[in-house]
């Protein structure tokens, strides 16, 4: 129902889109998935705080959200950062992994918040190394947070590129998480996806988990 720069299935109200259009989009997704229409979401701040969904759905500050049976579906909203879905034995979680949150430990916090020592994870669409041009501070922050990790940077035409999805997968696996190997669509390359870096004013897609 969204139009203009948000055209399509925008699921975020904080971008400037018509709230009624966003509500209609969320209702459409909820009906298609057979889930509750009220989702737990977060005020995402590129940090590492993990919170547990509440009923009725609350909207707290954080970057990872845990849900279980009887609680609302949990969603993170993204337009370039990597969304991660984690499934444990009785709980599930979503995490919002931009480079700052990744270096701050959002993956560790999300995994620790689950009831399962070996959850399984899936990565949603995010900016690919083909378009994620960064400064040295990104490489240095990741190396400082994970000195044992391989280098996820490459140089192309004199510019430094960072593989955010590859780095996120490595962090997950280093914490004992089984990670799905499906390719991660690049939000900048795929015109069907929202990309803040590509478009500036734009909508948000969501990764949603529920029990």
Secondary structure, DSSP 8 states (H G I E B T S, - for coil): -B-GGGTBT---STTS--HHHHHHHHHHHHHHHT--S--BEEE--SS--EEE--SS--EEE-SEEEEETTS--EEEEESSSEEEEEE-SSEEEEEEE-HHHHHHTHHHHHHHHSS-TT-EEEE--B--TTT-EE-HHHHHHHHHH-TTS---EEEETTEEEE-HHHHHHHHHHHTT-EE------BTTT-TTS--HHHHSS---EEEEE--
